[in-house]
Amino acid sequence: MTTPRSLYLTLGGRNVHLLDWGREDAPAVILWHGLNRNARDFDDLAAALSPRYRLLAPDTIGRGLSEWSPKPDAEYTVPFYARQAVELLDQLKLQSVRWVGTSMGGLVGMVAAATALTNRISHLVLNDVGPAIAPGAVQRILQYAGNPPVFTTVPEAEAYFREIYAAFGVATDAGWRKLVETSLRRLPDGRLTPHTDPEVAAVLARQTAAPKAPDAPTDAWPLYDLITAKTFLIRGAVSDLLAAETAAEMTRRGPKARRIDIPGIGHAPALDTPEQIALVAEFLAG
């Protein structure tokens, strides 16, 4: 199946849009995007995998066509998204799924696989994310996500997106154009801006700035160590978010992830080339 269906489900009390690829009776794969992105990031991967799997790619609340939260500090959080993931599986009666998560979507998968979905996520692909995040990368993301720009034209927006997402390594000009066209919304004055609730970045900024209790954990290693799913770590070789030392440790503890680094790519690989798609497909079939 090369075109998806749209589903709208109420998850955690919020209306969530999902793209649903493939046969409903096929093994299910959850595709969960990054912080400031949306479900359309997985179009190429989902189209390639749809002959074998049912692919479910949600727009996280506050992004794409999903509802914006009236309680951002409580709901624009990884634990809340993981709760929505549980409800997603329950509503669609999915007993077991594979999971591919880019950046934030990988964190959601980690939390779910370590807690409520321990026995229901069989394969976990973490795309350039792990239990410890480099602080400098968070500040870089906040620099652009915290001050959403406005544009007069789509080509103007494309130049901006090519700059801030250069590390994705999007493979083609058509890929860049699609990324831009699926990432914009019109403002009342007719100008264009990213299709994301500005509160998403504002919540992250407040979380980053909040003082931590002396005994509070500084990373998610204890959760990572609880994961029993088969785990595959894809890392951009020049990623500023996932340090090489963290990636190496991920192969030694917890689920002992299989790891591969993608040369010349930063945060995060776009999973849109035949080579990257083949890596994911091989792992999911294992």
Secondary structure by P-SEA (a helix, b strand, c coil): ccbbbbbbbbcccbbbbbbbccccccbbbbbbbccccccccaaaaaaaaccccbbbbbcccccccccccccccccccaaaaaaaaaaaaaaaccccbbbbbcaaaaaaaaaaaaccccccccbbbbccccccccaaaaaaaaacccbbbbbccaaaaaaaaaacccccccccaaaaaaaaaaccccccccccccccccaaaaaaaaaaaccccccccccaaaaaaacccbbbbbbccccccccaaaaaaaaccccccccccccccccccccccaaaaaaaaaaaac
